Amino acid sequence: MKNDKAAFPLNAWYAAAYDVEVGRSLLARTICQQKLVLYRQTTGVAAALEDACWHRLLPLSMGRIEGDEVVCGYHGLVYNAEGRCTHMPSQETLNPSACVRSYPVVEKHRFVWVWPGDPALADPALVPDLHWNDDPDWTGDGKMIRVQCDYRLVVDNLMDLTHETFVHGSSIGNRAVAEAPFVATHGERFATVTRWMDNIEAPPFWAGQIQDARGYRGPVDRWQIVRFEAPCTVAIDVGVAPAGSGALPQDGGDRSQGVNGYVLNTITPETDGTCLYFWAFARNYSLGEQRLTHQLREGVATIFREDEQVLEAQQKAIDEHPDHKFYNLNIDAGAMWARRLIDRMVEKEAPPPRAARPAPGGDSVVTLHPRRVG
């Protein structure tokens, strides 16, 4: 676990907030160790600026909004959405260096995404796919948790759902999850873990869902298809259907008699040891029942609080044992591939190694090592 490399790539879209969090007030967030302030302009377009006034570094989030601009709460310097200072108190001439960094912003899938790296590379097409969050054929809701752990521990947790058996046994877990075989695959940007459980007893959560939505009680076929998108987004296709009703891939993959959900997760690193965990649960059944949406959101929040306790305890133990060597099991395959994809993104951003400085006279320095004999 000990690693001196950067923990996260900068050239990526990170969720900074749910869209409803960003409005006509200043919202402070830390993303990849960079302090930002977010707000909406009068047009409704979201903006993100460095949260530090050029003049005396007071956080701009302590100021106020006037029109489409931010006014520093200390000396009244005014900044537009591009970060340029447009007013200074008691003088007409503006210092041309007076500006703060502005960040590329995209709104998609109910999130406000920010690009903390090179703005020239901020391609909106690279925003992670969480379309279930605002697809009319799906409905749901979610929350944000600030977790005191490295964001990669949350990714590990989501890529291996074996832990449901032991951490969430009263809700979504049972022995079938830990005992079922799985398949892990990967590509250049994605890693997937697929697990099918046929003819099993449904855990309490899913037994209640299929009974309420379909009036069914009995054994089920269950699926979990976990899809990681580098560097930090995980969409999990989950659900159950009556055993033998055709939901299994070898039986045709017809899930129409079951209940299907997506657990949508994107984890934004704040620092090396803290992260913002955005999640939602979307479903394609009982779409008009707002009461169910609320119940599911609060129920999933309770489940994730169990994860939060485990992850924070794990981070504390890692901090106390920085040289501990970890060993991987078969169940870690998905998490291992996710970490490799993250590491590749980080390595692409690393500066090239510095060439050896030439010796006086222009000759290159060559280090000779004595040949080992015997």
C-alpha positions in Angstrom: 0.0 0.0 0.0 3.0 2.3 0.5 3.5 4.3 -2.7 5.4 7.4 -3.3 3.7 8.0 -6.7 0.9 10.6 -7.0 -2.4 9.1 -5.8 -4.5 10.5 -8.6 -4.3 11.8 -12.1 -5.2 15.5 -12.7 -6.2 15.2 -16.3 -9.7 13.7 -15.6 -13.2 14.9 -14.8 -14.1 14.7 -11.1 -17.5 15.2 -9.6 -17.4 18.4 -7.6 -21.0 18.5 -6.5 -24.5 17.4 -7.2 -26.1 19.9 -9.6 -28.6 21.0 -6.9 -25.7 21.9 -4.5 -24.4 24.6 -6.9 -26.5 27.8 -6.9 -26.4 31.5 -6.2 -24.2 31.1 -3.2 -20.5 30.2 -2.9 -19.6 26.5 -2.4 -16.1 25.5 -1.3 -14.7 22.2 -2.4 -11.3 20.6 -2.4 -10.5 18.4 -5.4 -7.1 16.7 -5.9 -5.6 18.9 -3.2 -6.8 22.0 -5.0 -9.2 24.4 -3.2 -12.1 25.6 -5.4 -15.1 27.7 -5.1 -18.2 27.0 -7.2 -21.3 29.1 -8.0 -23.9 29.6 -10.7 -24.0 32.7 -13.0 -27.3 34.5 -13.7 -27.5 32.3 -16.9 -27.5 29.2 -14.7 -24.1 28.1 -16.0 -21.8 26.8 -13.2 -18.3 28.3 -12.7 -15.4 27.1 -10.7 -12.5 29.3 -9.5 -9.4 28.9 -7.4 -10.6 29.6 -3.8 -7.9 32.2 -2.9 -8.0 35.9 -3.7 -5.0 37.1 -5.7 -4.4 40.0 -3.3 -4.1 38.4 0.2 -5.2 34.8 -0.4 -8.4 35.0 1.6 -10.7 32.2 0.4 -13.1 33.6 -2.2 -15.8 31.4 -0.7 -15.9 33.8 2.2 -17.0 36.5 -0.1 -20.2 37.0 -2.1 -21.7 36.9 -5.6 -22.6 40.1 -7.4 -24.2 39.4 -10.8 -21.9 36.9 -12.5 -18.9 37.8 -10.5 -17.3 37.0 -7.1 -16.4 39.7 -4.6 -13.6 39.0 -2.2 -14.8 39.3 1.4 -11.6 41.1 2.6 -10.8 44.0 0.3 -13.6 43.8 -2.3 -11.6 42.7 -5.4 -14.0 41.4 -8.0 -13.4 38.3 -10.3 -15.4 37.2 -13.3 -16.1 33.5 -14.2 -12.8 33.4 -16.2 -10.9 34.3 -13.0 -9.9 37.8 -14.3 -10.1 40.7 -11.7 -12.5 43.3 -13.0 -12.4 45.7 -10.1 -10.0 46.9 -7.4 -10.9 49.3 -4.6 -9.6 52.8 -4.7 -8.0 52.6 -8.1 -8.9 52.7 -11.8 -5.9 50.9 -13.2 -6.0 47.1 -12.8 -2.9 45.1 -12.2 -2.7 42.9 -15.3 -1.5 39.9 -13.2 -4.6 40.1 -11.0 -6.4 36.8 -11.7 -7.2 33.5 -10.2 -7.3 30.1 -11.9 -10.6 29.1 -13.5 -11.4 25.5 -14.1 -13.3 23.8 -16.9 -16.8 22.8 -15.8 -19.3 20.4 -17.4 -22.8 19.5 -16.0 -23.9 15.9 -16.9 -25.8 13.1 -15.2 -26.9 15.4 -12.3 -23.3 16.2 -11.4 -21.1 19.3 -11.8 -17.7 17.9 -13.1 -14.4 19.8 -12.8 -11.1 19.2 -14.6 -8.2 20.0 -12.3 -5.5 19.3 -14.8 -4.4 20.9 -18.1 -7.5 22.8 -19.4 -6.5 22.2 -23.0 -7.2 18.5 -22.5 -10.6 18.9 -20.9 -12.7 17.0 -23.4 -16.4 16.8 -22.4 -16.6 13.5 -24.1 -14.5 12.0 -21.3 -17.1 12.7 -18.6 -17.8 9.2 -17.0 -21.0 7.5 -18.1 -23.6 7.6 -15.3 -26.6 8.3 -17.6 -28.9 6.2 -15.5 -29.0 9.2 -13.1 -31.1 11.3 -15.5 -32.5 8.7 -18.0 -36.3 8.9 -18.2 -36.5 5.1 -18.1 -34.8 5.1 -14.7 -35.5 6.9 -11.4 -33.6 7.3 -8.2 -31.6 9.5 -5.9 -28.4 9.6 -3.9 -26.1 11.5 -1.6 -22.5 12.5 -1.0 -20.3 11.2 1.8 -17.0 12.7 2.9 -14.9 9.7 3.8 -11.6 9.8 5.7 -9.7 7.5 3.5 -7.8 7.3 0.2 -10.3 7.2 -2.6 -8.7 4.0 -4.0 -9.9 2.2 -0.9 -13.5 3.0 -1.9 -12.7 1.7 -5.4 -11.3 -1.5 -3.9 -14.5 -1.9 -1.9 -16.8 -1.5 -4.9 -14.8 -3.8 -7.2 -15.0 -6.7 -4.8 -18.6 -7.2 -3.6 -17.7 -10.4 -1.6 -17.7 -8.1 1.4 -21.5 -7.9 1.2 -21.7 -11.3 2.8 -19.9 -10.1 5.9 -20.4 -6.3 6.1 -24.0 -6.1 4.8 -25.5 -9.5 5.9 -28.7 -8.0 7.2 -29.6 -6.2 3.9 -27.9 -7.0 0.6 -25.5 -9.8 1.5 -25.7 -13.6 2.0 -23.4 -16.6 1.6 -24.2 -16.9 -2.1 -22.2 -13.7 -2.9 -19.0 -15.0 -1.3 -19.4 -18.5 -2.8 -20.4 -17.5 -6.4 -17.7 -17.6 -9.2 -16.9 -14.4 -11.0 -15.2 -13.2 -14.2 -12.8 -10.2 -14.2 -12.0 -8.4 -17.6 -10.3 -5.2 -18.5 -9.5 -2.8 -21.3 -7.6 0.5 -21.7 -10.0 2.5 -19.5 -12.4 0.0 -18.0 -12.4 -3.0 -15.7 -15.4 -5.3 -15.1 -16.3 -7.9 -12.6 -19.3 -10.1 -13.4 -21.0 -12.4 -11.0 -24.1 -14.5 -11.5 -25.9 -16.4 -8.8 -28.6 -18.8 -10.0 -31.5 -20.3 -8.0 -30.5 -18.8 -4.6 -32.4 -17.3 -1.7 -32.7 -13.6 -2.1 -31.1 -11.4 0.6 -33.5 -9.2 2.6 -33.2 -6.1 0.5 -33.9 -7.8 -2.9 -36.5 -10.2 -1.5 -38.5 -7.1 -0.4 -38.0 -5.3 -3.8 -39.2 -8.2 -6.0 -42.1 -9.0 -3.7 -43.3 -5.3 -3.7 -42.7 -4.7 -7.4 -43.7 -8.1 -8.9 -45.5 -9.9 -6.1 -43.0 -12.7 -6.2 -41.7 -14.8 -3.4 -39.2 -17.6 -3.9 -35.7 -18.4 -5.2 -34.1 -16.0 -7.5 -31.4 -15.6 -10.1 -29.2 -12.7 -9.1 -26.6 -10.6 -10.9 -23.8 -8.1 -10.1 -21.9 -6.6 -13.0 -19.4 -4.0 -11.7 -17.9 -1.7 -14.3 -15.0 0.6 -13.3 -14.2 3.6 -15.5 -10.8 5.1 -14.7 -9.9 6.9 -12.6 -12.7 6.7 -10.0 -16.2 5.9 -11.3 -18.0 2.6 -10.7 -21.4 1.7 -12.1 -22.9 -1.5 -10.7 -25.7 -3.3 -12.6 -27.6 -5.3 -9.9 -30.9 -7.1 -9.5 -32.8 -10.3 -9.1 -35.4 -12.2 -11.2 -37.5 -15.3 -10.4 -35.3 -18.4 -10.7 -35.5 -19.9 -14.2 -37.4 -16.9 -15.7 -34.8 -16.3 -18.4 -32.6 -13.7 -16.7 -29.4 -15.7 -16.9 -27.3 -15.0 -20.0 -27.4 -18.7 -21.1 -31.2 -18.5 -20.8 -31.6 -15.5 -23.0 -31.0 -12.6 -20.6 -34.6 -11.6 -20.2 -34.9 -9.6 -16.9 -38.4 -8.4 -17.5 -39.9 -10.4 -14.7 -37.3 -9.2 -12.2 -36.2 -5.9 -10.6 -33.1 -4.1 -11.9 -31.1 -1.3 -10.3 -27.8 0.5 -10.8 -25.6 1.6 -8.0 -23.8 4.7 -9.4 -20.6 5.7 -7.7 -17.9 8.3 -8.4 -15.3 9.1 -5.9 -13.4 12.4 -5.9 -10.1 12.6 -4.1 -9.8 15.6 -1.8 -6.4 14.8 -0.4 -4.2 11.6 -0.1 -6.4 10.6 2.9 -9.9 12.0 2.3 -12.4 11.8 -0.5 -15.9 12.9 -1.6 -18.0 9.8 -2.3 -21.0 10.6 -4.6 -23.5 7.7 -5.0 -27.0 7.1 -6.2 -29.3 4.2 -6.6 -31.4 4.2 -9.8 -34.1 1.6 -10.7 -36.2 0.8 -13.7 -39.4 -0.4 -11.8 -42.1 1.5 -9.9 -40.9 4.7 -11.5 -43.7 6.9 -10.2 -43.4 6.0 -6.5 -41.5 8.9 -4.9 -42.0 7.2 -1.5 -40.0 4.2 -2.7 -37.3 6.5 -4.0 -36.9 8.1 -0.6 -36.9 4.8 1.2 -34.3 3.3 -1.1 -32.1 6.4 -0.8 -32.2 6.2 3.0 -31.8 2.4 3.0 -28.7 2.5 0.8 -27.3 5.4 2.9 -27.5 3.0 5.9 -25.7 0.3 4.0 -23.0 2.7 2.9 -22.5 3.9 6.5 -21.4 0.4 7.2 -18.8 0.7 4.4 -17.7 4.1 5.7 -16.9 2.6 9.1 -14.8 -0.2 7.5 -12.9 2.1 5.1 -12.0 4.7 7.8 -10.8 1.9 10.1 -8.8 0.4 7.3 -7.2 3.8 6.5 -6.3 4.3 10.1 -4.7 0.9 10.3 -2.7 1.6 7.1 -1.5 4.9 8.5 -0.3 3.1 11.6 1.5 0.4 9.6 2.9 2.2 6.6 5.4 -0.6 5.7 2.9 -3.4 5.9 2.9 -5.7 2.9 -0.5 -6.7 1.5 -1.2 -9.9 -0.3 -3.9 -10.3 -2.9 -6.6 -13.0 -3.2 -8.5 -14.1 -6.2 -11.4 -11.8 -5.2 -9.0 -8.8 -5.6 -8.7 -9.2 -9.3 -11.1 -6.4 -10.2 -9.5 -4.0 -7.7 -6.0 -4.8 -9.0 -7.0 -4.0 -12.6 -8.6 -0.8 -11.5 -5.5 0.3 -9.6 -3.4 -0.6 -12.7 -5.5 1.6 -14.9 -5.2 4.5 -12.3 -1.5 4.0 -12.2 -1.2 4.2 -16.0 -3.1 7.5 -16.0 -0.8 8.9 -13.3 2.3 7.7 -15.1 1.2 9.4 -18.3 1.3 12.7 -16.5 4.7 12.2 -14.9 7.4 14.4 -16.2 10.0 12.6 -18.4 13.2 11.6 -16.6 15.9 14.3 -16.6 18.8 13.6 -18.9 22.3 13.4 -17.3 24.0 16.7 -17.2 27.1 16.9 -19.5 30.5 16.9 -17.9 32.7 20.0 -18.3 33.9 20.1 -21.9 30.7 18.7 -23.3 31.3 15.0 -22.6 28.4 13.0 -21.1 28.9 11.5 -17.7 29.2 7.7 -17.8 29.2 5.7 -14.6 31.2 2.5 -14.8 30.4 -0.4 -12.5 33.1 -3.0 -11.7 32.4 -6.4 -13.2 31.5 -9.0 -10.7 33.7 -12.1 -10.9 32.8 -15.6 -9.7 
